[in-house]
Amino acid sequence: MTTNLEITPDTNAPPGGQKGSDFSRLSRRIAEAGLMNRRPGYYAVRLSLVAAAFVGGWVAFAVLGDSWWQLAVAAFMALSWGQLALAMHDLAHRQIFARRRPSEVGGRLFGNLGVGMSYGWWMNKHTRHHANPNHEDLDPDVVPEILVWSQEQARAAKGLPRFVGRIQGWLFFPLLTLEGFNLHVASFRALRSAPMKRRGLEGGLLVAHVITYLGAIFLVLSPGKAVAFILLHQMIFGVYLGACFAPNHKGMPTLSGDVRLDFLRRQVLTSRNVTGGLVKDIALGGLNYQIEHHLFPSMPSPNLRKAAPIVKRYCAELGVPYHETGLFASWGEALRHLHAVGAPIRNGSGA
């Protein structure tokens, strides 16, 4: 598989693009409803508010000075950084701009410089995920680096995944406290990988982020407060992002080997929607409509709510299971799945 794919509708087109396929008929219904139309007004407001929250956090940090109350600022900044990362996600999918150049500029400003996460690295990884969600051999999000995602992976697990896999259901959310740090480390490591484009720019922005971030914190705070600020900030940031992405596919069916489904079923059967109102839409950045997002990745996130009833009805017509549940229930399904797939390790099966 090529490593420099762009996340566009063509990237995720059904195999062969055959006219009259299940996905083609659904796509026509979505297009007729005008749901692929861009929403410049919505994104102008959203990006302005996200940028204001990001800047406002740093202003509050500078005004408050050397105080333990800065831990409250750290928590606020963690949430604003999460929103910045979700905006980068929309930029990567070209939900905001049709052209590649402004999407990349915005993505690197929000990602590399804003939160210290490589846009190029994440783009490559996320594109491969969208092409084959929950496929053990093709989706980088279900590679058993620390956690195992199926009993087959559990039986073959060695080292850290085998040690953690015994109780990974209990450890999932505690491990998310390290995800913020992991994103930064993975971004720097990716600079040495062959697929990375414009690595000088990517690396320069990441270094600028680290120097500015650490410099500002240690300049204003005493060493003890600075370390506490960084730990709390990065831990909440990691948990927030993990809590946004965990409900999407964890605990849903996984694929392996030569198992192939048509495009519509591959996306719907491996994805889960999270029900809720406007607050959840904002907090999760539209990712709560994961089924619709995977079917139409360049659809502006505010249109996903309108697309959901159309997709749900169409899946019912085809007899394709369409899974949706509440936020806490989705976390529960993911955690129970993680515990269940660790059974071979607990039972002493495999390596």
FIFI-949350 format. One record per residue: residue in three letters; x, y, z of N, C-alpha, C in turn. Coordinates in steps of 0.1 Angstrom, whole numbers, plus 5000, padded with zeros to 4 digits. Last residue first. Example, Ala and Ser with C-alpha at 12.3 -4.5 7.8 and 13.67 -1.06 7.14 Angstrom:
<selos>
SER512849785071513749895071512950005079ALA513249435078512349555078513249675078
</selos>
This chain:
<selos>
ALA502148195231503648205234503948205248GLY499048035240499948095231501448095235SER497548065273497548015259498648085251GLY497048135299498348075296498448015282ASN494848275305494748125306496048055302ARG495648535301495348495314495248345316ILE495948505273497148535281496848495295PRO493248465265494348365262495548385270ALA491948705274491748575280492848475277GLY492048945262493148915269493048775276VAL489548985251490648935242491848905249ALA488149075273487848945268488948895259HIS489149335278489349225288489149095282LEU488349465255489849455258490049345268HIS485549445257486249375246487749355250ARG485149605280484849455281485549385269LEU485949845269486749785280486449635281ALA484049885249485449885245486249815256GLU481749895264481849795253483349775250GLY482250125279482049995286482249885276TRP482250325260483450295268483450155274SER479550305253480550275243481950245250ALA478250385277478050245272479150205262PHE479050655277479550565287479350415283LEU477650735253479150755255479650655265GLY475250505238475650615246477150625248THR475250375204475050365219475450495225GLU474850195174475050325181474650305195HIS475450025144475550015159475750165164TYR473749855121474249995123474250015138PRO473949575099473849625113474449765114VAL472149575069473449595075473349645089GLY469849555054470049455064471449455070LEU469249755036470249655032470349535041GLU467549915051467149855039467949745034ALA469349985072468149895075467649835062CYS470950155058471550025063470449935066TYR469150355053469750285042470250155046ARG468750455079467650405071468150315060LYS471350545084470750445093469550375085VAL471750745065472650625065471950515073ILE469850925074469750875060470550745059PRO470550995100469250925097469150865084ALA473251105095473050985102471650915100ALA473251355083473451235074473151105081LYS473051535103471951525094472051405085ARG475451495116474251465123473051455114LEU477251575097477251435100475951405107ASN477551845093476551775085476351635088PRO479551935109478251965113477151895105SER481951835095481451765107480051805111PRO481751785060481851875071481251825084MET483051505045481851575049482051665060SER485251345040485351485037484051565040PRO484451085046485451145054485551295051PHE481950905046482151025039483151115046LEU482250675061481650665048481950785039HIS483250775085484050685077483550665063HIS481150945093482451005090483350905082GLU479150765097478950865086480350925083ILE480350635119479950565108479850655096GLN480750835138481850775132481550695120TYR479751065153479051005141480150935132ASN481551145171480551055176479651005164LEU483151325159483551185158482551095164GLY482451585164481751515154482151375152GLY483951655187484351705174483651645162LEU483251595212483851485204484251525190ALA482151835221483251775229483951665220ILE480151875202481251975203482451905210ASP478451655205478951695192480151785193LYS477851685232478651575228479251595214VAL476251915230477451915238478351805234LEU474051835214475051925209476351925217GLY473551485223473151615218474351705214GLY473751135214473851245223473451375216THR475550825207474350915207474551025216VAL478050735187477750765200476650865200ASN478650455164478150585167477850605182ARG481250255153480250275163479950425164SER482550025128482450155134481250165143THR482549805112483649825122483649955130LEU480349825096480449715105481549725115VAL480950045079479850045088479949945099GLN483249985063483250105072482150095083ARG482549745051483849755058483849875067ARG480149815038480149725050481449725058LEU481149985018480150025028480149945040PHE483149835003483449955011482449995021ASP482949475010482749595001482949715010LEU485549295026484149345025484049455016ARG487649025030487449145023485949175023VAL490248845045488848885046488549015040ASP492848765045492248795032490748835033GLY493648885077494048795066493348855053SER490949025095492248985094492448905081LEU488949255115489149175103490649135103THR486749295143488049315136488149215125PRO483849465155484449355148485849385142MET484449685184483749645171484449535164GLY486249745203485149655207484249625195LYS486850055190487349955199486049875204HIS485850265174486050125168486450015178ASN485050485189484850485175484850335169PRO485650535216484350475213484150445198ALA488350645214488150505219486750455215PHE488450915208488650815197488350675201CYS487951055232487151085219487250975209ALA489650945250488250925252487350965240GLY492051035239491750895239490250865241LEU491851305243491851255230491551115229TYR491751295272490651365264490651305250VAL494151175279492851115283491751165274GLY495951365269495951235264494651165267PHE495251595285495251605270495151465264ILE495851505310494451525307494351535292MET498651475307497851365311496451385307GLN499551735301499751625291498851505294HIS498851875325498451915312498451805302LEU500151735345498751735345498151775332LEU502851765337502351635339500751635338ILE503152045336503351965324502751825326PHE502652115364501852165353501952085340ALA504751975377503351945380502351995369VAL506952115366506751975364505351925366ALA506352375376506452355362506252205358LYS506452345404505152375398505152345383GLY509252285406508252195410506852215404PRO510452525394510652385388509552285393SER508052795391509252735398509352585393LEU507052955360506852865372508152815378VAL508053105338507053155347506953085360LEU509952945326510253085328509353145339PHE508852695323509952715332510352855335ILE506852775303506452715316507552725326ALA508352875281507352955288507052905302GLY509952655275510552785278509552865286LEU508152455267508952435279509552565284TYR507052595244506252535255507052525268THR509152665228508252765233507452715245ILE510452415223511152525229510252635235VAL508252275211508852225224509652335231HIS507752425188506752405198507352365212ALA510152415175509652545179508652525190VAL510152145169511152195178510752325183LEU507952135151507952055163508952105173LEU508952295131507752335138507652265151GLY511152145122511352275127510152325135GLY509851905113510751905124510952035130GLU508352005091507751935102508551935114LEU510452115075509352195080508752135092GLY511951875071512551995076511552085083ARG510151705058510551675072511251795079ARG508451675036508851815042509251795056LYS507051365044507351465035507651595042MET507751035054507551175059507951275048PRO508350775046507150845041507050985044ALA510750705061510750735046509550805041SER511350855093510750755084510650795070ARG512251045109513250965103512750865093LEU510051155120510851245111511951165104ALA508950985138508450975124509251065115ARG509951075162510450945156510050935142PHE508251295167509751315164510351185158SER505851165170505951265160507451285156ALA506250995192505950935179506151035168VAL506451195212507551115209507451045195HIS503851305211504951395209506151305205LEU502251085217502051155204503251245201ASN503151015243503350925232503250995218PHE502151225258503551215257503951125245GLY499351165255499851295251501351285249GLU499250905267499050925253499551055247LEU499250865294500650865287500450905272THR496750835301497450945307498850965300LEU495950595290495750715282496350835288LEU496450415311497450425300497250545292PRO493950445325495250485331496350505321PHE492250325305492150465308493450515315PHE493350045305493150125293493150275296LEU493549865326494649965324494450065313TRP491449695325491549785337492649895335GLY492049565301490749635303490749735315GLN494449445306494449565298493149635299ILE495549235320494649325327494349455319ARG497049095302496349025312495249105318GLY498549275286497249215281496449145291VAL500949335297499849435299498449365296PHE502449115289502349155303501149235306ARG502149125261501649005269501549035284PRO503249375255501749345252501249225260LEU505949325264505049425271503649395268GLY506448995254507049115260505949195267LYS504048885230505248865238505648995244ALA501248725215501848835222503048795230ALA499648535203501048555197501848665205ARG497348555217498048425217499448445212ALA496548815211496848785225497748655225GLN495948805184497048885188497548845202GLU493648645187494748595179496048675183GLN491948805202492548685209493648625201SER492749145196492049025193492648915200TRP494349355205492949385201492149265197VAL496549445231496149345220494749375218LEU498849725238497549645239497349545228ILE501249785226501149775241499949685244GLU501149715199502349765205502349755220PRO499449555178499649525192501049575198VAL497549775158498849705159499149685174VAL495349925153495149795160496449715159ASP496150135138495550165151495250035159PRO496950065113497950085123497450115137ASP495449805095495149925103496149945114LEU496349565085496449685076496149815084ASP495949345100497149345092497349485085GLU493449385113494649355121495949365113HIS491349635107491949515100493349495107ASN490049865116490049745124490549615117PRO489750005084489550015098489349875105ASN491350075059491049945064490849945079ALA491350345054491250255042490850115047HIS491650465078490450485071490250385060HIS494350395084493250345092491950355085ARG495750535064495750385064494650325073THR495250795074494750745060494750595059HIS496550795098495050805098494550765084LYS499250785090498750685099497150675098ASN499451025075499850895069499150785077MET498751215094498051205082498251065075TRP500651185114499351155117498551135104TRP502951275100502951145106501451105108GLY502151545093502451445083502451305088TYR501751665118500651655108500851545098SER502951575149503251585135502051565126MET502251785176501951655170502151665155GLY502152015191503351935191503151795186VAL500052195190500052085201501251995201GLY501052405172500052425183500152325194LEU502952295154503252415162502352425174ASN501652055144503052065148503352175158GLY498652145143499252015148500652035153PHE498252405134497452355146498152235152LEU500152415113500052515124499352465136ARG499552185099500852195105500852305116GLY496852245090497152125098498452135105GLY497252485075496452485088496752365096VAL498752375054499252485062498552495076GLU497052175044498352135050498852245059SER494952335035494652225045495952185052PRO496052495016495652555029495352455040ARG496752274997497752365003497252425016ARG494552134987495552064996496352165004ARG491152264988492552254982493552194992ALA488852295003488952194992490352164987PHE488852315038489252365025489252255015ILE487352145056487252285057487652355043GLN487751875051486351915054486252075054ARG490151745047489651855037488151885039HIS491151595066490151535058489651625047ALA492751775079493351665072492451605062LEU490851945091491751995081492351885072ASP489851765111488951815100489751875088HIS492251745126491651625120490751665109MET492551995136493551945127492951825119ALA490351995153490252085142491352045131LEU491351815172490151775165489951865152ALA493451975182493751845175492551795167LEU491952175194492852205183493252085175GLN490752025214489852085203490752125192GLY492951965229492251865223491351915212TRP493652225238494552155229493852035222SER491552265255491652355243492652285233LEU492152075274490852065266490952145254ALA494552175284494452035279493252015270MET493852425294494652415282494652275276PHE492452345317491752415306492552405293ALA494552225331493352145328492652215316ALA496252445335496752325328495552245323VAL494652615350494952655337495452535329ALA494752465374493452475367493652525353LEU497452495379496952355376495552365369GLN497752755387498052725373497652585369TRP497552765413496252785406496552755391TRP500052785423499452645421498152655414SER501953025405500952995415500452855412ASP503453265390503953145398502953105409GLY500853385368502253375373502553255381LEU498553485356498453425369499853405375VAL499353575330498753675340498853615354ALA500153345317501053455319500653555330PHE497753195317499053145323499953255326ALA496053355303495753335317497053275324VAL497353335278497253465284496953445299TRP497053065273498353115275498353255281GLY494253055270494952975280496253025283GLY493853225248493353265261493953185272VAL494753065227495553195231495153235245PHE492752865228494152835229495052955233ALA490453015225490652935237492152895239ALA490853115200490753205211490953135224ALA490852885184492052965185492053065197VAL488252815188489252725192490552795194LEU486853025177486652995191487852905196SER487753015150488053135158487953105173LEU486852765143488252785143488652905151ARG483952825144484652715152486152735154VAL483553025125483253045139484052945148ALA484552905102485053035106484853055121TYR482852675101484252665104484952795108TYR480352805095480552715107482052715111GLY481052925070480553005081480752925095PRO481652705053482652805057482252885069ARG480952415047480352505057481352605062ARG480352245016481252295026480452395035ASN478251965008478552105006479452155018MET477351715013478751725011479251875008LEU474651745016475451725028476951725026GLY472551764998473451875000474451865011ALA470951554992470551625004471551745007GLU472351444971471051514968470551594980ALA474451324985474751434976473451514973ILE473051114997473751215005473951344997ARG472150974975471151024985471851134993ARG474650894964473750984957472651044966SER475650724984476350854981475450944973LEU473950514981473850594994474550724991ARG474750424956473350464958473250544971SER477450354962477050464952475650514954PHE477250144980477750274985477350384975ASP476149944964475449994976475950124980SER476650044929476949964941476150024953GLY476150194907475050114912475450034924LYS479350164893478150234894477050144898GLN482350084911481250034902479950114904GLY484850134920483950244918482750204909GLY486849944927486349944913485450064910PRO485749964960486649894950486049894936PRO484750294969484450154968485350084958ALA487150534981486050494971485950344972ASN488950674996488050575003486950534994THR490150844980491050754987490150644993ASP488151014971488650914962489450804969PRO487651184993486651084989487250974980THR490851185010489851245002488751144999ILE493751195023492451165028491451245020GLU496351065002495651185008494251135013LEU499150855008497850875003497251005010ASN501750765010501550905009500150935004THR502250495009502350555022502050705022THR500550224992501350344992501250425005MET500849885000500050005000500950125000
</selos>
